[in-house]
Structure formats: C-alpha cells, structure tokens
Amino acid sequence: MSKLTPGPQGRVYSADAMIRNTGELVDLLGPCSLVPRGHPSAIGEGWVEYAHRFAQACAIYGGTTEVIRNLIAERFLNLGRSRPASKT
C-alpha cells in the first residue's frame, strides 16, 4: 500500500500497518512467537520476533510518525500549524 501512497502519507500508513499487523501476528501465535532468532524453539526461525521489534522502530525512520502527521496536516490538509503549549 505504501507504493500506492507516495510521500509522507505512505510512510505513516506503512508504519502503522506494520505495527498493527505484527502485533496481531504475535497475538495469534502466542508467547512462543517472541522467542528470538537462533533459539531452537523460535517460530519461523525467529523472524516473527524480529519483524515485531523492527515494526516498532519503523515508525521512527525519517522522522517520527507524529511529526509526519503534523506535516501532512499543515501542508496537505491546510490545517493550522501546531504549536507547543506556552509555559507560564
């Protein structure tokens, strides 16, 4: 889907989908799916555990998904610029 949605929107969609899908996969396979690569009892030779860990980090590549969401809101949806709360 990210190839069909280029730019920052595709990056956010891909990160969210990967996190959601690997989480569901771990739920389906149970605790054994989190056995790391190289261990004899690892499911799928440990690739499920690796994909689950990698999914969490993919939301950070090229800027966090929250920063990219702000960019989309400002540039593509013409919403106001987000500002940090003022300190009083």
PDB file as gemmi writes it, atoms N, CA and C in Angstrom:
CRYST1    1.000    1.000    1.000  90.00  90.00  90.00 P 1                      
ATOM      1  N   MET A   1       0.817  -1.191   0.000  1.00  0.00           N  
ATOM      2  CA  MET A   1       0.000   0.000   0.000  1.00  0.00           C  
ATOM      3  C   MET A   1       0.864   1.259   0.000  1.00  0.00           C  
ATOM      4  N   SER A   2       2.037   1.202   0.609  1.00  0.00           N  
ATOM      5  CA  SER A   2       2.869   2.402   0.653  1.00  0.00           C  
ATOM      6  C   SER A   2       3.359   2.790  -0.725  1.00  0.00           C  
ATOM      7  N   LYS A   3       3.475   1.830  -1.649  1.00  0.00           N  
ATOM      8  CA  LYS A   3       3.878   2.154  -3.013  1.00  0.00           C  
ATOM      9  C   LYS A   3       2.755   2.867  -3.751  1.00  0.00           C  
ATOM     10  N   LEU A   4       1.514   2.616  -3.337  1.00  0.00           N  
ATOM     11  CA  LEU A   4       0.383   3.288  -3.944  1.00  0.00           C  
ATOM     12  C   LEU A   4       0.155   4.662  -3.347  1.00  0.00           C  
ATOM     13  N   THR A   5       0.655   4.879  -2.157  1.00  0.00           N  
ATOM     14  CA  THR A   5       0.518   6.161  -1.479  1.00  0.00           C  
ATOM     15  C   THR A   5       1.915   6.727  -1.260  1.00  0.00           C  
ATOM     16  N   PRO A   6       2.409   7.532  -2.188  1.00  0.00           N  
ATOM     17  CA  PRO A   6       3.775   8.032  -2.077  1.00  0.00           C  
ATOM     18  C   PRO A   6       3.908   9.139  -1.032  1.00  0.00           C  
ATOM     19  N   GLY A   7       5.142   9.450  -0.721  1.00  0.00           N  
ATOM     20  CA  GLY A   7       5.444  10.563   0.176  1.00  0.00           C  
ATOM     21  C   GLY A   7       5.190  10.248   1.629  1.00  0.00           C  
ATOM     22  N   PRO A   8       4.998  11.300   2.413  1.00  0.00           N  
ATOM     23  CA  PRO A   8       4.852  11.112   3.858  1.00  0.00           C  
ATOM     24  C   PRO A   8       3.605  10.318   4.240  1.00  0.00           C  
ATOM     25  N   GLN A   9       2.529  10.438   3.454  1.00  0.00           N  
ATOM     26  CA  GLN A   9       1.325   9.679   3.775  1.00  0.00           C  
ATOM     27  C   GLN A   9       1.596   8.180   3.701  1.00  0.00           C  
ATOM     28  N   GLY A  10       2.338   7.748   2.706  1.00  0.00           N  
ATOM     29  CA  GLY A  10       2.675   6.332   2.564  1.00  0.00           C  
ATOM     30  C   GLY A  10       3.545   5.838   3.692  1.00  0.00           C  
ATOM     31  N   ARG A  11       4.455   6.697   4.141  1.00  0.00           N  
ATOM     32  CA  ARG A  11       5.342   6.320   5.240  1.00  0.00           C  
ATOM     33  C   ARG A  11       4.550   6.103   6.527  1.00  0.00           C  
ATOM     34  N   VAL A  12       3.619   6.994   6.809  1.00  0.00           N  
ATOM     35  CA  VAL A  12       2.800   6.862   8.016  1.00  0.00           C  
ATOM     36  C   VAL A  12       1.916   5.629   7.912  1.00  0.00           C  
ATOM     37  N   TYR A  13       1.299   5.437   6.757  1.00  0.00           N  
ATOM     38  CA  TYR A  13       0.432   4.274   6.575  1.00  0.00           C  
ATOM     39  C   TYR A  13       1.212   2.974   6.746  1.00  0.00           C  
ATOM     40  N   SER A  14       2.392   2.913   6.143  1.00  0.00           N  
ATOM     41  CA  SER A  14       3.209   1.692   6.226  1.00  0.00           C  
ATOM     42  C   SER A  14       3.617   1.393   7.659  1.00  0.00           C  
ATOM     43  N   ALA A  15       4.050   2.418   8.380  1.00  0.00           N  
ATOM     44  CA  ALA A  15       4.477   2.219   9.766  1.00  0.00           C  
ATOM     45  C   ALA A  15       3.318   1.736  10.624  1.00  0.00           C  
ATOM     46  N   ASP A  16       2.166   2.383  10.489  1.00  0.00           N  
ATOM     47  CA  ASP A  16       1.002   1.980  11.283  1.00  0.00           C  
ATOM     48  C   ASP A  16       0.548   0.562  10.938  1.00  0.00           C  
ATOM     49  N   ALA A  17       0.541   0.237   9.641  1.00  0.00           N  
ATOM     50  CA  ALA A  17       0.107  -1.099   9.222  1.00  0.00           C  
ATOM     51  C   ALA A  17       1.067  -2.172   9.718  1.00  0.00           C  
ATOM     52  N   MET A  18       2.349  -1.898   9.651  1.00  0.00           N  
ATOM     53  CA  MET A  18       3.325  -2.892  10.090  1.00  0.00           C  
ATOM     54  C   MET A  18       3.227  -3.140  11.597  1.00  0.00           C  
ATOM     55  N   ILE A  19       3.077  -2.083  12.363  1.00  0.00           N  
ATOM     56  CA  ILE A  19       2.936  -2.238  13.817  1.00  0.00           C  
ATOM     57  C   ILE A  19       1.670  -3.021  14.137  1.00  0.00           C  
ATOM     58  N   ARG A  20       0.566  -2.658  13.496  1.00  0.00           N  
ATOM     59  CA  ARG A  20      -0.717  -3.331  13.753  1.00  0.00           C  
ATOM     60  C   ARG A  20      -0.658  -4.809  13.343  1.00  0.00           C  
ATOM     61  N   ASN A  21      -0.136  -5.075  12.155  1.00  0.00           N  
ATOM     62  CA  ASN A  21      -0.142  -6.450  11.649  1.00  0.00           C  
ATOM     63  C   ASN A  21       0.809  -7.373  12.404  1.00  0.00           C  
ATOM     64  N   THR A  22       1.987  -6.889  12.765  1.00  0.00           N  
ATOM     65  CA  THR A  22       2.888  -7.762  13.524  1.00  0.00           C  
ATOM     66  C   THR A  22       2.354  -7.990  14.931  1.00  0.00           C  
ATOM     67  N   GLY A  23       1.687  -7.003  15.496  1.00  0.00           N  
ATOM     68  CA  GLY A  23       1.062  -7.190  16.806  1.00  0.00           C  
ATOM     69  C   GLY A  23      -0.014  -8.251  16.763  1.00  0.00           C  
ATOM     70  N   GLU A  24      -0.832  -8.224  15.695  1.00  0.00           N  
ATOM     71  CA  GLU A  24      -1.873  -9.239  15.538  1.00  0.00           C  
ATOM     72  C   GLU A  24      -1.263 -10.625  15.318  1.00  0.00           C  
ATOM     73  N   LEU A  25      -0.172 -10.675  14.577  1.00  0.00           N  
ATOM     74  CA  LEU A  25       0.507 -11.952  14.336  1.00  0.00           C  
ATOM     75  C   LEU A  25       1.034 -12.546  15.642  1.00  0.00           C  
ATOM     76  N   VAL A  26       1.615 -11.710  16.481  1.00  0.00           N  
ATOM     77  CA  VAL A  26       2.114 -12.179  17.779  1.00  0.00           C  
ATOM     78  C   VAL A  26       0.952 -12.652  18.646  1.00  0.00           C  
ATOM     79  N   ASP A  27      -0.176 -11.928  18.604  1.00  0.00           N  
ATOM     80  CA  ASP A  27      -1.349 -12.371  19.365  1.00  0.00           C  
ATOM     81  C   ASP A  27      -1.842 -13.734  18.890  1.00  0.00           C  
ATOM     82  N   LEU A  28      -1.851 -13.945  17.582  1.00  0.00           N  
ATOM     83  CA  LEU A  28      -2.315 -15.225  17.035  1.00  0.00           C  
ATOM     84  C   LEU A  28      -1.386 -16.380  17.381  1.00  0.00           C  
ATOM     85  N   LEU A  29      -0.088 -16.137  17.319  1.00  0.00           N  
ATOM     86  CA  LEU A  29       0.882 -17.214  17.529  1.00  0.00           C  
ATOM     87  C   LEU A  29       1.205 -17.454  18.997  1.00  0.00           C  
ATOM     88  N   GLY A  30       0.942 -16.484  19.849  1.00  0.00           N  
ATOM     89  CA  GLY A  30       1.175 -16.641  21.273  1.00  0.00           C  
ATOM     90  C   GLY A  30       2.590 -16.285  21.700  1.00  0.00           C  
ATOM     91  N   PRO A  31       2.908 -16.535  22.971  1.00  0.00           N  
ATOM     92  CA  PRO A  31       4.201 -16.141  23.533  1.00  0.00           C  
ATOM     93  C   PRO A  31       5.404 -16.761  22.826  1.00  0.00           C  
ATOM     94  N   CYS A  32       5.237 -17.933  22.250  1.00  0.00           N  
ATOM     95  CA  CYS A  32       6.365 -18.579  21.561  1.00  0.00           C  
ATOM     96  C   CYS A  32       6.836 -17.772  20.360  1.00  0.00           C  
ATOM     97  N   SER A  33       5.992 -16.875  19.851  1.00  0.00           N  
ATOM     98  CA  SER A  33       6.390 -16.079  18.687  1.00  0.00           C  
ATOM     99  C   SER A  33       7.437 -15.030  19.049  1.00  0.00           C  
ATOM    100  N   LEU A  34       7.634 -14.776  20.332  1.00  0.00           N  
ATOM    101  CA  LEU A  34       8.609 -13.772  20.759  1.00  0.00           C  
ATOM    102  C   LEU A  34       9.955 -14.375  21.147  1.00  0.00           C  
ATOM    103  N   VAL A  35      10.145 -15.651  20.837  1.00  0.00           N  
ATOM    104  CA  VAL A  35      11.448 -16.282  21.064  1.00  0.00           C  
ATOM    105  C   VAL A  35      12.394 -15.773  19.979  1.00  0.00           C  
ATOM    106  N   PRO A  36      13.564 -15.247  20.355  1.00  0.00           N  
ATOM    107  CA  PRO A  36      14.452 -14.614  19.372  1.00  0.00           C  
ATOM    108  C   PRO A  36      15.091 -15.584  18.395  1.00  0.00           C  
ATOM    109  N   ARG A  37      15.592 -15.025  17.322  1.00  0.00           N  
ATOM    110  CA  ARG A  37      16.271 -15.800  16.285  1.00  0.00           C  
ATOM    111  C   ARG A  37      17.441 -16.560  16.875  1.00  0.00           C  
ATOM    112  N   GLY A  38      17.660 -17.745  16.344  1.00  0.00           N  
ATOM    113  CA  GLY A  38      18.770 -18.564  16.802  1.00  0.00           C  
ATOM    114  C   GLY A  38      18.396 -19.562  17.882  1.00  0.00           C  
ATOM    115  N   HIS A  39      17.286 -19.350  18.555  1.00  0.00           N  
ATOM    116  CA  HIS A  39      16.840 -20.273  19.595  1.00  0.00           C  
ATOM    117  C   HIS A  39      16.103 -21.427  18.919  1.00  0.00           C  
ATOM    118  N   PRO A  40      16.329 -22.661  19.377  1.00  0.00           N  
ATOM    119  CA  PRO A  40      15.721 -23.820  18.705  1.00  0.00           C  
ATOM    120  C   PRO A  40      14.194 -23.817  18.698  1.00  0.00           C  
ATOM    121  N   SER A  41      13.558 -23.195  19.684  1.00  0.00           N  
ATOM    122  CA  SER A  41      12.090 -23.212  19.732  1.00  0.00           C  
ATOM    123  C   SER A  41      11.458 -21.974  19.092  1.00  0.00           C  
ATOM    124  N   ALA A  42      12.235 -21.182  18.396  1.00  0.00           N  
ATOM    125  CA  ALA A  42      11.707 -19.971  17.768  1.00  0.00           C  
ATOM    126  C   ALA A  42      10.783 -20.323  16.608  1.00  0.00           C  
ATOM    127  N   ILE A  43       9.650 -19.644  16.538  1.00  0.00           N  
ATOM    128  CA  ILE A  43       8.696 -19.859  15.451  1.00  0.00           C  
ATOM    129  C   ILE A  43       9.214 -19.142  14.209  1.00  0.00           C  
ATOM    130  N   GLY A  44       9.196 -19.832  13.088  1.00  0.00           N  
ATOM    131  CA  GLY A  44       9.663 -19.233  11.839  1.00  0.00           C  
ATOM    132  C   GLY A  44      11.107 -18.800  11.905  1.00  0.00           C  
ATOM    133  N   GLU A  45      11.906 -19.570  12.610  1.00  0.00           N  
ATOM    134  CA  GLU A  45      13.333 -19.286  12.799  1.00  0.00           C  
ATOM    135  C   GLU A  45      13.572 -17.921  13.443  1.00  0.00           C  
ATOM    136  N   GLY A  46      12.591 -17.417  14.172  1.00  0.00           N  
ATOM    137  CA  GLY A  46      12.736 -16.159  14.895  1.00  0.00           C  
ATOM    138  C   GLY A  46      12.384 -14.924  14.096  1.00  0.00           C  
ATOM    139  N   TRP A  47      11.906 -15.097  12.875  1.00  0.00           N  
ATOM    140  CA  TRP A  47      11.588 -13.933  12.044  1.00  0.00           C  
ATOM    141  C   TRP A  47      10.352 -13.191  12.535  1.00  0.00           C  
ATOM    142  N   VAL A  48       9.452 -13.874  13.212  1.00  0.00           N  
ATOM    143  CA  VAL A  48       8.264 -13.204  13.753  1.00  0.00           C  
ATOM    144  C   VAL A  48       8.690 -12.213  14.831  1.00  0.00           C  
ATOM    145  N   GLU A  49       9.562 -12.649  15.713  1.00  0.00           N  
ATOM    146  CA  GLU A  49      10.059 -11.766  16.776  1.00  0.00           C  
ATOM    147  C   GLU A  49      10.827 -10.598  16.181  1.00  0.00           C  
ATOM    148  N   TYR A  50      11.651 -10.870  15.181  1.00  0.00           N  
ATOM    149  CA  TYR A  50      12.432  -9.811  14.530  1.00  0.00           C  
ATOM    150  C   TYR A  50      11.505  -8.786  13.864  1.00  0.00           C  
ATOM    151  N   ALA A  51      10.483  -9.274  13.155  1.00  0.00           N  
ATOM    152  CA  ALA A  51       9.552  -8.371  12.478  1.00  0.00           C  
ATOM    153  C   ALA A  51       8.792  -7.518  13.485  1.00  0.00           C  
ATOM    154  N   HIS A  52       8.442  -8.106  14.617  1.00  0.00           N  
ATOM    155  CA  HIS A  52       7.723  -7.352  15.652  1.00  0.00           C  
ATOM    156  C   HIS A  52       8.598  -6.234  16.222  1.00  0.00           C  
ATOM    157  N   ARG A  53       9.854  -6.529  16.504  1.00  0.00           N  
ATOM    158  CA  ARG A  53      10.775  -5.490  17.000  1.00  0.00           C  
ATOM    159  C   ARG A  53      11.031  -4.440  15.936  1.00  0.00           C  
ATOM    160  N   PHE A  54      11.237  -4.863  14.689  1.00  0.00           N  
ATOM    161  CA  PHE A  54      11.509  -3.940  13.594  1.00  0.00           C  
ATOM    162  C   PHE A  54      10.320  -3.007  13.355  1.00  0.00           C  
ATOM    163  N   ALA A  55       9.112  -3.511  13.510  1.00  0.00           N  
ATOM    164  CA  ALA A  55       7.912  -2.701  13.277  1.00  0.00           C  
ATOM    165  C   ALA A  55       7.859  -1.508  14.217  1.00  0.00           C  
ATOM    166  N   GLN A  56       8.282  -1.691  15.450  1.00  0.00           N  
ATOM    167  CA  GLN A  56       8.248  -0.588  16.406  1.00  0.00           C  
ATOM    168  C   GLN A  56       9.208   0.524  15.987  1.00  0.00           C  
ATOM    169  N   ALA A  57      10.347   0.135  15.427  1.00  0.00           N  
ATOM    170  CA  ALA A  57      11.348   1.129  15.025  1.00  0.00           C  
ATOM    171  C   ALA A  57      11.009   1.791  13.708  1.00  0.00           C  
ATOM    172  N   CYS A  58      10.207   1.153  12.862  1.00  0.00           N  
ATOM    173  CA  CYS A  58       9.935   1.734  11.542  1.00  0.00           C  
ATOM    174  C   CYS A  58       9.109   3.000  11.648  1.00  0.00           C  
ATOM    175  N   ALA A  59       8.476   3.252  12.784  1.00  0.00           N  
ATOM    176  CA  ALA A  59       7.730   4.493  12.976  1.00  0.00           C  
ATOM    177  C   ALA A  59       8.666   5.674  13.206  1.00  0.00           C  
ATOM    178  N   ILE A  60       9.951   5.407  13.380  1.00  0.00           N  
ATOM    179  CA  ILE A  60      10.912   6.468  13.674  1.00  0.00           C  
ATOM    180  C   ILE A  60      11.721   6.863  12.449  1.00  0.00           C  
ATOM    181  N   TYR A  61      11.869   5.976  11.473  1.00  0.00           N  
ATOM    182  CA  TYR A  61      12.697   6.254  10.302  1.00  0.00           C  
ATOM    183  C   TYR A  61      12.223   7.504   9.582  1.00  0.00           C  
ATOM    184  N   GLY A  62      13.137   8.397   9.275  1.00  0.00           N  
ATOM    185  CA  GLY A  62      12.797   9.599   8.524  1.00  0.00           C  
ATOM    186  C   GLY A  62      11.954  10.572   9.319  1.00  0.00           C  
ATOM    187  N   GLY A  63      11.964  10.494  10.619  1.00  0.00           N  
ATOM    188  CA  GLY A  63      11.144  11.338  11.486  1.00  0.00           C  
ATOM    189  C   GLY A  63      10.001  10.519  12.051  1.00  0.00           C  
ATOM    190  N   THR A  64       9.612  10.828  13.247  1.00  0.00           N  
ATOM    191  CA  THR A  64       8.539  10.049  13.863  1.00  0.00           C  
ATOM    192  C   THR A  64       7.246  10.232  13.098  1.00  0.00           C  
ATOM    193  N   THR A  65       6.362   9.279  13.218  1.00  0.00           N  
ATOM    194  CA  THR A  65       5.093   9.373  12.502  1.00  0.00           C  
ATOM    195  C   THR A  65       4.281  10.574  12.977  1.00  0.00           C  
ATOM    196  N   GLU A  66       4.463  10.986  14.224  1.00  0.00           N  
ATOM    197  CA  GLU A  66       3.724  12.163  14.712  1.00  0.00           C  
ATOM    198  C   GLU A  66       4.185  13.434  14.004  1.00  0.00           C  
ATOM    199  N   VAL A  67       5.477  13.559  13.769  1.00  0.00           N  
ATOM    200  CA  VAL A  67       5.999  14.718  13.038  1.00  0.00           C  
ATOM    201  C   VAL A  67       5.464  14.706  11.612  1.00  0.00           C  
ATOM    202  N   ILE A  68       5.451  13.537  10.995  1.00  0.00           N  
ATOM    203  CA  ILE A  68       4.958  13.434   9.627  1.00  0.00           C  
ATOM    204  C   ILE A  68       3.458  13.715   9.578  1.00  0.00           C  
ATOM    205  N   ARG A  69       2.721  13.285  10.585  1.00  0.00           N  
ATOM    206  CA  ARG A  69       1.282  13.601  10.629  1.00  0.00           C  
ATOM    207  C   ARG A  69       1.063  15.109  10.709  1.00  0.00           C  
ATOM    208  N   ASN A  70       1.878  15.789  11.493  1.00  0.00           N  
ATOM    209  CA  ASN A  70       1.770  17.250  11.562  1.00  0.00           C  
ATOM    210  C   ASN A  70       2.073  17.877  10.206  1.00  0.00           C  
ATOM    211  N   LEU A  71       3.083  17.371   9.527  1.00  0.00           N  
ATOM    212  CA  LEU A  71       3.438  17.868   8.202  1.00  0.00           C  
ATOM    213  C   LEU A  71       2.277  17.671   7.223  1.00  0.00           C  
ATOM    214  N   ILE A  72       1.659  16.520   7.255  1.00  0.00           N  
ATOM    215  CA  ILE A  72       0.505  16.250   6.380  1.00  0.00           C  
ATOM    216  C   ILE A  72      -0.635  17.219   6.702  1.00  0.00           C  
ATOM    217  N   ALA A  73      -0.902  17.414   7.986  1.00  0.00           N  
ATOM    218  CA  ALA A  73      -1.991  18.312   8.387  1.00  0.00           C  
ATOM    219  C   ALA A  73      -1.735  19.738   7.920  1.00  0.00           C  
ATOM    220  N   GLU A  74      -0.494  20.200   8.039  1.00  0.00           N  
ATOM    221  CA  GLU A  74      -0.171  21.569   7.662  1.00  0.00           C  
ATOM    222  C   GLU A  74      -0.131  21.769   6.152  1.00  0.00           C  
ATOM    223  N   ARG A  75       0.545  20.892   5.442  1.00  0.00           N  
ATOM    224  CA  ARG A  75       0.792  21.111   4.011  1.00  0.00           C  
ATOM    225  C   ARG A  75      -0.284  20.575   3.090  1.00  0.00           C  
ATOM    226  N   PHE A  76      -0.869  19.451   3.434  1.00  0.00           N  
ATOM    227  CA  PHE A  76      -1.821  18.835   2.518  1.00  0.00           C  
ATOM    228  C   PHE A  76      -3.275  19.095   2.904  1.00  0.00           C  
ATOM    229  N   LEU A  77      -3.533  19.250   4.189  1.00  0.00           N  
ATOM    230  CA  LEU A  77      -4.902  19.486   4.643  1.00  0.00           C  
ATOM    231  C   LEU A  77      -5.153  20.949   4.986  1.00  0.00           C  
ATOM    232  N   ASN A  78      -4.094  21.778   4.887  1.00  0.00           N  
ATOM    233  CA  ASN A  78      -4.178  23.222   5.160  1.00  0.00           C  
ATOM    234  C   ASN A  78      -4.725  23.535   6.550  1.00  0.00           C  
ATOM    235  N   LEU A  79      -4.365  22.701   7.512  1.00  0.00           N  
ATOM    236  CA  LEU A  79      -4.741  22.970   8.893  1.00  0.00           C  
ATOM    237  C   LEU A  79      -3.696  23.879   9.520  1.00  0.00           C  
ATOM    238  N   GLY A  80      -4.033  24.495  10.611  1.00  0.00           N  
ATOM    239  CA  GLY A  80      -3.106  25.403  11.272  1.00  0.00           C  
ATOM    240  C   GLY A  80      -1.864  24.694  11.783  1.00  0.00           C  
ATOM    241  N   ARG A  81      -0.814  25.478  11.938  1.00  0.00           N  
ATOM    242  CA  ARG A  81       0.443  24.928  12.428  1.00  0.00           C  
ATOM    243  C   ARG A  81       0.317  24.574  13.903  1.00  0.00           C  
ATOM    244  N   SER A  82       0.851  23.420  14.253  1.00  0.00           N  
ATOM    245  CA  SER A  82       0.799  23.023  15.665  1.00  0.00           C  
ATOM    246  C   SER A  82       1.878  23.775  16.427  1.00  0.00           C  
ATOM    247  N   ARG A  83       1.530  24.237  17.587  1.00  0.00           N  
ATOM    248  CA  ARG A  83       2.479  24.969  18.425  1.00  0.00           C  
ATOM    249  C   ARG A  83       2.512  24.329  19.803  1.00  0.00           C  
ATOM    250  N   PRO A  84       3.693  24.289  20.413  1.00  0.00           N  
ATOM    251  CA  PRO A  84       3.752  23.752  21.770  1.00  0.00           C  
ATOM    252  C   PRO A  84       3.011  24.661  22.734  1.00  0.00           C  
ATOM    253  N   ALA A  85       2.512  24.069  23.797  1.00  0.00           N  
ATOM    254  CA  ALA A  85       1.809  24.844  24.815  1.00  0.00           C  
ATOM    255  C   ALA A  85       2.751  25.851  25.439  1.00  0.00           C  
ATOM    256  N   SER A  86       2.257  27.052  25.686  1.00  0.00           N  
ATOM    257  CA  SER A  86       3.112  28.089  26.285  1.00  0.00           C  
ATOM    258  C   SER A  86       3.313  27.801  27.764  1.00  0.00           C  
ATOM    259  N   LYS A  87       4.516  28.100  28.216  1.00  0.00           N  
ATOM    260  CA  LYS A  87       4.844  27.894  29.624  1.00  0.00           C  
ATOM    261  C   LYS A  87       4.587  29.181  30.374  1.00  0.00           C  
ATOM    262  N   THR A  88       3.817  29.075  31.438  1.00  0.00           N  
ATOM    263  CA  THR A  88       3.525  30.274  32.230  1.00  0.00           C  
ATOM    264  C   THR A  88       4.079  30.145  33.609  1.00  0.00           C  
TER     265      THR A  88                                                      
END                                                                             
